[in-house]
Amino acid sequence: MQTRAVKEGDEYVVNGSKIWTTLGNYADHMILLARTNTKTERKYDGLSFFLSPMKVAGIEAHPIRKVTGEYGFNQTFFTDARIPASCLMGEEGGGWTVAMKTLEYERGVTAGQASAYWGVAVQVDDMIDELSAIEQDGEPLLSDPIVRDDLVGFMMEAKALSLAARRMAIPALGTDYPMGLALSVKYRGTEYERRMKQYTASKQGAQSALYVGDDDAVSGGFWQRAYFSNFGATIGGGTTQVQANIVAEHVLGLPK
Ligand SMILES: Cc1cc2nc3c(=O)[nH]c(=O)nc-3n(C[C@H](O)[C@H](O)[C@H](O)COP(=O)(O)OP(=O)(O)OC[C@H]3O[C@@H](n4cnc5c(N)ncnc54)[C@H](O)[C@@H]3O)c2cc1C
């Protein structure tokens, strides 16, 4: 957190950079957490939370190419960028608390996307469709009892995630730690999807190494791209490991 915002009259002058802003090159506004005080004892203090306009002189968003070959996020640079002081949300120096609350809700949204019925169940059906076209040693892949067992495991997990997503919508189940269920569903759902896509691609045998753009890629490389893309979901809004730490410490009350 080295990006600085210095108050001058009714503006803040911002210098620094911020990486991984999704669709930042299209956005009109962004969440900006910047250091307004460099002399605090705790690194969490002295940060301020702004809802900053992006179409301002001195703010430039540079798109970054992802492992999938597509563009999606940006690094944003601030060079003497002047933003109105009215963009400050909450108290100056109290931005960490606002940021953590905002992140909780982002994780809740990601959990919803990762686990909602349409999100997971449709993909389980897609996976079965894809695998039903594959043969192994002259037999349909789906006649292999080990593969069938794996698929039942994926279907049960999809169902459990879908039910957990519905439970998230019931406030009475979240009184102890309101976002607890969403936090756990975020990391379980995104990791589940990553494993499921990896499994499907791996059953294509040697062709699983072929990617989008290769004429011989199975289904145009759809599963490979979906698999790579899913890593983003396990990282964005808080990595799997960090989510697991938060659930362990703040929801289950386990020691650090
Ligand atoms: C698709 C995508 C979209 C994103 N969109 C946005 C966006 O719109 N806006 C935005 O601000 N950011 C966005 N991000 C950034 C995202 O929030 C961060 O990448 C994420 O929080 C991880 O932080 P980091 O990259 O600094 O990784 P680090 O914190 O450096 O983590 C690196 C590794 O160390 C592990 N690690 C770190 N701390 C711990 C710990 N305490 N215990 C155990 N393991 C640990 C992590 O799990 C990870 O494996 C996006 C990221 C992705 C992938």
The ligand as a MOL file (V3000), in Angstrom:
LIG
                    3D

  0  0  0     0  0            999 V3000
M  V30 BEGIN CTAB
M  V30 COUNTS 53 58 0 0 0
M  V30 BEGIN ATOM
M  V30 1 C -9.4460 -12.5540 -12.1580 0
M  V30 2 C -8.9970 -11.5540 -11.1170 0
M  V30 3 C -9.6790 -10.3780 -10.9880 0
M  V30 4 C -9.2700 -9.4320 -10.0650 0
M  V30 5 N -9.9540 -8.2530 -10.0060 0
M  V30 6 C -9.5680 -7.3080 -9.1260 0
M  V30 7 C -10.2230 -6.0410 -9.0790 0
M  V30 8 O -11.1500 -5.7650 -9.8470 0
M  V30 9 N -9.8030 -5.1440 -8.1820 0
M  V30 10 C -8.7760 -5.4030 -7.3300 0
M  V30 11 O -8.4510 -4.5620 -6.5080 0
M  V30 12 N -8.1120 -6.5660 -7.3600 0
M  V30 13 C -8.4790 -7.5260 -8.2410 0
M  V30 14 N -7.7920 -8.7130 -8.2930 0
M  V30 15 C -6.6330 -8.8820 -7.4100 0
M  V30 16 C -6.8860 -9.8880 -6.3060 0
M  V30 17 O -7.7400 -9.3420 -5.3290 0
M  V30 18 C -5.5230 -10.3110 -5.7320 0
M  V30 19 O -4.7510 -10.8840 -6.7600 0
M  V30 20 C -5.7170 -11.3000 -4.6190 0
M  V30 21 O -6.3250 -10.7140 -3.4910 0
M  V30 22 C -4.4020 -11.9270 -4.1670 0
M  V30 23 O -3.5050 -10.9610 -3.7920 0
M  V30 24 P -2.0730 -10.9350 -4.4320 0
M  V30 25 O -2.1880 -11.0270 -5.9080 0
M  V30 26 O -1.3560 -9.7800 -3.8270 0
M  V30 27 O -1.4060 -12.3210 -3.9400 0
M  V30 28 P -0.5470 -12.5600 -2.6400 0
M  V30 29 O -1.2810 -12.0410 -1.4310 0
M  V30 30 O 0.8430 -12.0600 -2.8830 0
M  V30 31 O -0.5550 -14.1440 -2.5930 0
M  V30 32 C 0.4150 -14.9470 -3.2570 0
M  V30 33 C 0.2760 -16.3700 -2.7410 0
M  V30 34 O 0.5610 -16.4290 -1.3250 0
M  V30 35 C -0.5490 -16.9780 -0.6160 0
M  V30 36 N -0.7460 -16.2600 0.6520 0
M  V30 37 C -0.7360 -14.9130 0.8430 0
M  V30 38 N -0.9860 -14.6100 2.1260 0
M  V30 39 C -1.1820 -15.7950 2.7530 0
M  V30 40 C -1.4830 -16.1530 4.1210 0
M  V30 41 N -1.6370 -15.2170 5.0720 0
M  V30 42 N -1.6370 -17.4600 4.4060 0
M  V30 43 C -1.4670 -18.4290 3.4440 0
M  V30 44 N -1.1750 -18.1430 2.1490 0
M  V30 45 C -1.0330 -16.8550 1.8220 0
M  V30 46 C -1.7380 -16.7860 -1.5150 0
M  V30 47 O -2.7570 -17.7420 -1.2580 0
M  V30 48 C -1.1330 -16.9580 -2.9030 0
M  V30 49 O -1.0290 -18.3190 -3.2500 0
M  V30 50 C -8.1630 -9.6820 -9.2240 0
M  V30 51 C -7.4640 -10.8810 -9.3510 0
M  V30 52 C -7.8480 -11.7990 -10.2900 0
M  V30 53 C -7.0610 -13.0750 -10.4130 0
M  V30 END ATOM
M  V30 BEGIN BOND
M  V30 1 1 1 2
M  V30 2 1 2 3
M  V30 3 2 2 52
M  V30 4 2 3 4
M  V30 5 1 4 5
M  V30 6 1 4 50
M  V30 7 2 5 6
M  V30 8 1 6 7
M  V30 9 1 6 13
M  V30 10 2 7 8
M  V30 11 1 7 9
M  V30 12 1 9 10
M  V30 13 2 10 11
M  V30 14 1 10 12
M  V30 15 2 12 13
M  V30 16 1 13 14
M  V30 17 1 14 15
M  V30 18 1 14 50
M  V30 19 1 15 16
M  V30 20 1 16 17
M  V30 21 1 16 18
M  V30 22 1 18 19
M  V30 23 1 18 20
M  V30 24 1 20 21
M  V30 25 1 20 22
M  V30 26 1 22 23
M  V30 27 1 23 24
M  V30 28 2 24 25
M  V30 29 1 24 26
M  V30 30 1 24 27
M  V30 31 1 27 28
M  V30 32 2 28 29
M  V30 33 1 28 30
M  V30 34 1 28 31
M  V30 35 1 31 32
M  V30 36 1 32 33
M  V30 37 1 33 34
M  V30 38 1 33 48
M  V30 39 1 34 35
M  V30 40 1 35 36
M  V30 41 1 35 46
M  V30 42 1 36 37
M  V30 43 1 36 45
M  V30 44 2 37 38
M  V30 45 1 38 39
M  V30 46 1 39 40
M  V30 47 2 39 45
M  V30 48 1 40 41
M  V30 49 2 40 42
M  V30 50 1 42 43
M  V30 51 2 43 44
M  V30 52 1 44 45
M  V30 53 1 46 47
M  V30 54 1 46 48
M  V30 55 1 48 49
M  V30 56 2 50 51
M  V30 57 1 51 52
M  V30 58 1 52 53
M  V30 END BOND
M  V30 END CTAB
M  END
